[in-house]
């Protein structure tokens, strides 16, 4: 996730919340069983987590929200398929 201002400049210090709306059914974030984690954007405006899918085929969801930023929400759906 990268937080920028209206001119595309990186914004340091923005709190970014990463949430698995279905909890463990959507996986884990940074190896934690917590359904959500908050990170603070760095000098480049970046905040990240490692999203690991569960051993369940199907669609998994991750919601990302820049706290206090109007329109600062992203909803991701990713499909786990058998290989």
mmCIF file of the C-alpha atoms, coordinates in Angstrom:
data_MODEL
# 
_entry.id   MODEL 
# 
loop_
_atom_site.group_PDB 
_atom_site.id 
_atom_site.type_symbol 
_atom_site.label_atom_id 
_atom_site.label_alt_id 
_atom_site.label_comp_id 
_atom_site.label_asym_id 
_atom_site.label_entity_id 
_atom_site.label_seq_id 
_atom_site.pdbx_PDB_ins_code 
_atom_site.Cartn_x 
_atom_site.Cartn_y 
_atom_site.Cartn_z 
_atom_site.occupancy 
_atom_site.B_iso_or_equiv 
_atom_site.pdbx_formal_charge 
_atom_site.auth_seq_id 
_atom_site.auth_comp_id 
_atom_site.auth_asym_id 
_atom_site.auth_atom_id 
_atom_site.pdbx_PDB_model_num 
ATOM 1  C CA . UNK A 1 1  ? 0.000   0.000   0.000  1.00 0.00 ? 1  UNK A CA 1 
ATOM 2  C CA . UNK A 1 2  ? 1.321   3.470   -0.813 1.00 0.00 ? 2  UNK A CA 1 
ATOM 3  C CA . UNK A 1 3  ? -0.159  6.617   0.694  1.00 0.00 ? 3  UNK A CA 1 
ATOM 4  C CA . UNK A 1 4  ? 0.141   9.737   -1.464 1.00 0.00 ? 4  UNK A CA 1 
ATOM 5  C CA . UNK A 1 5  ? -1.350  13.218  -1.457 1.00 0.00 ? 5  UNK A CA 1 
ATOM 6  C CA . UNK A 1 6  ? -3.432  14.728  -4.261 1.00 0.00 ? 6  UNK A CA 1 
ATOM 7  C CA . UNK A 1 7  ? -0.249  15.434  -6.234 1.00 0.00 ? 7  UNK A CA 1 
ATOM 8  C CA . UNK A 1 8  ? 1.080   11.889  -5.913 1.00 0.00 ? 8  UNK A CA 1 
ATOM 9  C CA . UNK A 1 9  ? 3.714   12.720  -3.285 1.00 0.00 ? 9  UNK A CA 1 
ATOM 10 C CA . UNK A 1 10 ? 4.402   9.999   -0.667 1.00 0.00 ? 10 UNK A CA 1 
ATOM 11 C CA . UNK A 1 11 ? 2.853   10.611  2.751  1.00 0.00 ? 11 UNK A CA 1 
ATOM 12 C CA . UNK A 1 12 ? 4.802   9.396   5.785  1.00 0.00 ? 12 UNK A CA 1 
ATOM 13 C CA . UNK A 1 13 ? 3.016   8.570   9.044  1.00 0.00 ? 13 UNK A CA 1 
ATOM 14 C CA . UNK A 1 14 ? -0.375  7.508   7.665  1.00 0.00 ? 14 UNK A CA 1 
ATOM 15 C CA . UNK A 1 15 ? -1.950  4.672   9.666  1.00 0.00 ? 15 UNK A CA 1 
ATOM 16 C CA . UNK A 1 16 ? -2.949  1.855   7.319  1.00 0.00 ? 16 UNK A CA 1 
ATOM 17 C CA . UNK A 1 17 ? -5.271  -0.884  8.554  1.00 0.00 ? 17 UNK A CA 1 
ATOM 18 C CA . UNK A 1 18 ? -5.126  -4.291  6.845  1.00 0.00 ? 18 UNK A CA 1 
ATOM 19 C CA . UNK A 1 19 ? -8.159  -6.473  7.637  1.00 0.00 ? 19 UNK A CA 1 
ATOM 20 C CA . UNK A 1 20 ? -9.192  -10.019 6.785  1.00 0.00 ? 20 UNK A CA 1 
ATOM 21 C CA . UNK A 1 21 ? -12.999 -9.635  6.858  1.00 0.00 ? 21 UNK A CA 1 
ATOM 22 C CA . UNK A 1 22 ? -13.535 -13.393 7.309  1.00 0.00 ? 22 UNK A CA 1 
ATOM 23 C CA . UNK A 1 23 ? -10.717 -13.819 9.834  1.00 0.00 ? 23 UNK A CA 1 
ATOM 24 C CA . UNK A 1 24 ? -8.658  -17.010 9.545  1.00 0.00 ? 24 UNK A CA 1 
ATOM 25 C CA . UNK A 1 25 ? -10.855 -18.189 6.649  1.00 0.00 ? 25 UNK A CA 1 
ATOM 26 C CA . UNK A 1 26 ? -9.088  -15.501 4.585  1.00 0.00 ? 26 UNK A CA 1 
ATOM 27 C CA . UNK A 1 27 ? -5.592  -16.381 5.863  1.00 0.00 ? 27 UNK A CA 1 
ATOM 28 C CA . UNK A 1 28 ? -3.100  -14.652 8.152  1.00 0.00 ? 28 UNK A CA 1 
ATOM 29 C CA . UNK A 1 29 ? -1.274  -11.324 8.066  1.00 0.00 ? 29 UNK A CA 1 
ATOM 30 C CA . UNK A 1 30 ? 2.441   -11.303 8.955  1.00 0.00 ? 30 UNK A CA 1 
ATOM 31 C CA . UNK A 1 31 ? 1.985   -14.741 10.549 1.00 0.00 ? 31 UNK A CA 1 
ATOM 32 C CA . UNK A 1 32 ? -0.461  -13.362 13.127 1.00 0.00 ? 32 UNK A CA 1 
ATOM 33 C CA . UNK A 1 33 ? -3.883  -14.854 13.869 1.00 0.00 ? 33 UNK A CA 1 
ATOM 34 C CA . UNK A 1 34 ? -5.255  -11.341 14.498 1.00 0.00 ? 34 UNK A CA 1 
ATOM 35 C CA . UNK A 1 35 ? -7.921  -10.459 11.898 1.00 0.00 ? 35 UNK A CA 1 
ATOM 36 C CA . UNK A 1 36 ? -6.419  -6.988  11.383 1.00 0.00 ? 36 UNK A CA 1 
ATOM 37 C CA . UNK A 1 37 ? -3.091  -5.185  11.688 1.00 0.00 ? 37 UNK A CA 1 
ATOM 38 C CA . UNK A 1 38 ? -2.207  -1.525  11.577 1.00 0.00 ? 38 UNK A CA 1 
ATOM 39 C CA . UNK A 1 39 ? 1.005   -0.269  10.022 1.00 0.00 ? 39 UNK A CA 1 
ATOM 40 C CA . UNK A 1 40 ? 2.365   3.269   9.620  1.00 0.00 ? 40 UNK A CA 1 
ATOM 41 C CA . UNK A 1 41 ? 3.537   4.424   6.197  1.00 0.00 ? 41 UNK A CA 1 
ATOM 42 C CA . UNK A 1 42 ? 7.279   5.058   5.895  1.00 0.00 ? 42 UNK A CA 1 
ATOM 43 C CA . UNK A 1 43 ? 9.112   7.977   4.285  1.00 0.00 ? 43 UNK A CA 1 
ATOM 44 C CA . UNK A 1 44 ? 8.157   6.561   0.859  1.00 0.00 ? 44 UNK A CA 1 
ATOM 45 C CA . UNK A 1 45 ? 4.486   6.429   1.878  1.00 0.00 ? 45 UNK A CA 1 
ATOM 46 C CA . UNK A 1 46 ? 4.586   2.625   1.949  1.00 0.00 ? 46 UNK A CA 1 
ATOM 47 C CA . UNK A 1 47 ? 3.113   0.175   4.444  1.00 0.00 ? 47 UNK A CA 1 
ATOM 48 C CA . UNK A 1 48 ? 2.988   -3.566  3.870  1.00 0.00 ? 48 UNK A CA 1 
ATOM 49 C CA . UNK A 1 49 ? 1.985   -6.903  5.313  1.00 0.00 ? 49 UNK A CA 1 
ATOM 50 C CA . UNK A 1 50 ? 2.590   -10.481 4.182  1.00 0.00 ? 50 UNK A CA 1 
ATOM 51 C CA . UNK A 1 51 ? -0.769  -12.110 3.381  1.00 0.00 ? 51 UNK A CA 1 
ATOM 52 C CA . UNK A 1 52 ? -0.701  -15.914 3.553  1.00 0.00 ? 52 UNK A CA 1 
ATOM 53 C CA . UNK A 1 53 ? -3.732  -17.814 2.266  1.00 0.00 ? 53 UNK A CA 1 
ATOM 54 C CA . UNK A 1 54 ? -5.244  -20.658 4.272  1.00 0.00 ? 54 UNK A CA 1 
ATOM 55 C CA . UNK A 1 55 ? -5.270  -24.194 2.868  1.00 0.00 ? 55 UNK A CA 1 
ATOM 56 C CA . UNK A 1 56 ? -8.780  -23.557 1.529  1.00 0.00 ? 56 UNK A CA 1 
ATOM 57 C CA . UNK A 1 57 ? -9.549  -23.190 -2.160 1.00 0.00 ? 57 UNK A CA 1 
ATOM 58 C CA . UNK A 1 58 ? -11.796 -20.325 -3.175 1.00 0.00 ? 58 UNK A CA 1 
ATOM 59 C CA . UNK A 1 59 ? -11.972 -16.569 -2.879 1.00 0.00 ? 59 UNK A CA 1 
ATOM 60 C CA . UNK A 1 60 ? -10.182 -14.779 -0.044 1.00 0.00 ? 60 UNK A CA 1 
ATOM 61 C CA . UNK A 1 61 ? -10.522 -11.113 0.886  1.00 0.00 ? 61 UNK A CA 1 
ATOM 62 C CA . UNK A 1 62 ? -8.244  -8.375  2.203  1.00 0.00 ? 62 UNK A CA 1 
ATOM 63 C CA . UNK A 1 63 ? -9.473  -4.874  3.034  1.00 0.00 ? 63 UNK A CA 1 
ATOM 64 C CA . UNK A 1 64 ? -6.990  -1.996  3.267  1.00 0.00 ? 64 UNK A CA 1 
ATOM 65 C CA . UNK A 1 65 ? -7.918  1.368   4.774  1.00 0.00 ? 65 UNK A CA 1 
ATOM 66 C CA . UNK A 1 66 ? -5.901  4.556   5.159  1.00 0.00 ? 66 UNK A CA 1 
ATOM 67 C CA . UNK A 1 67 ? -7.272  5.774   8.476  1.00 0.00 ? 67 UNK A CA 1 
ATOM 68 C CA . UNK A 1 68 ? -8.746  9.269   8.403  1.00 0.00 ? 68 UNK A CA 1 
ATOM 69 C CA . UNK A 1 69 ? -8.488  9.568   4.613  1.00 0.00 ? 69 UNK A CA 1 
ATOM 70 C CA . UNK A 1 70 ? -11.704 10.080  2.690  1.00 0.00 ? 70 UNK A CA 1 
ATOM 71 C CA . UNK A 1 71 ? -11.963 7.425   -0.033 1.00 0.00 ? 71 UNK A CA 1 
ATOM 72 C CA . UNK A 1 72 ? -8.860  5.694   1.317  1.00 0.00 ? 72 UNK A CA 1 
ATOM 73 C CA . UNK A 1 73 ? -10.246 2.148   1.176  1.00 0.00 ? 73 UNK A CA 1 
ATOM 74 C CA . UNK A 1 74 ? -9.257  -0.744  -1.080 1.00 0.00 ? 74 UNK A CA 1 
ATOM 75 C CA . UNK A 1 75 ? -10.969 -4.143  -1.131 1.00 0.00 ? 75 UNK A CA 1 
ATOM 76 C CA . UNK A 1 76 ? -9.062  -7.047  -2.666 1.00 0.00 ? 76 UNK A CA 1 
ATOM 77 C CA . UNK A 1 77 ? -10.448 -10.446 -3.637 1.00 0.00 ? 77 UNK A CA 1 
ATOM 78 C CA . UNK A 1 78 ? -7.973  -13.171 -4.606 1.00 0.00 ? 78 UNK A CA 1 
ATOM 79 C CA . UNK A 1 79 ? -8.761  -16.671 -5.809 1.00 0.00 ? 79 UNK A CA 1 
ATOM 80 C CA . UNK A 1 80 ? -6.901  -19.746 -4.510 1.00 0.00 ? 80 UNK A CA 1 
ATOM 81 C CA . UNK A 1 81 ? -7.055  -22.604 -7.031 1.00 0.00 ? 81 UNK A CA 1 
ATOM 82 C CA . UNK A 1 82 ? -5.625  -26.100 -7.182 1.00 0.00 ? 82 UNK A CA 1 
ATOM 83 C CA . UNK A 1 83 ? -2.490  -26.448 -9.255 1.00 0.00 ? 83 UNK A CA 1 
# 
